[in-house]
Amino acid sequence: MCLFQNTPDNFRISVSSVVTPGDGPEFVAKELRKWLAKTGADRATLRYEYHRGSQDALRVRLRELAGSWVRFGYRRLTVLLKRKGWEVKAKRIYRLHTEEGLIERTKQRKERAQQQRFAQGPAMHPNEKWSMNFAAQRLADGPWIRVLPVVDQYRRVSDA
């Protein structure tokens, strides 16, 4: 596992304990070559400086859209921005969306109040209480038969 990321800042941090301000450019170049050999990085990596343009206007517009379309996620907001003429991709909007703290929280299910269950007494008259239950049985020649018997609890018979 590599201890360093291939970035100039991490190179400066990793070499700072070895290189002092009084060391000459030859010593710094030697340490640079050691670090490049250790990490397997290309020398061009250390010379590249990335300059990202200002994204303040995009952030403001994204906040406005997320405020007016509260339930929309970053993908849908990307579509809306593209319709408005912004040249953006979903990865960029996702990064800005998370940096701005606009990620939609999923609703947690509310706990329902549990109704107290109580034992019901036996049926005292016909047609007072009914019960039903699905039943399935495989016949000897292979097919299944499914029935839904409905039984009167007082007479213990099915009228069907």
Secondary structure, 3 states (H helix, E strand, C coil): CCCCCCCHHHHHHHHCCCCCCCCCHHHHHHHHHHHHHHHCCCHHHHHCCCCCCCCHHHHHHHHHHHHHCCCCCHHHHHHHHHHCCCCCCHHHHHHHHHHCCCCCCCCCCCCCCCCCCCCCCCCCCCCCCEEECCEEEECCCCCEEEECCEEECCCCECCC
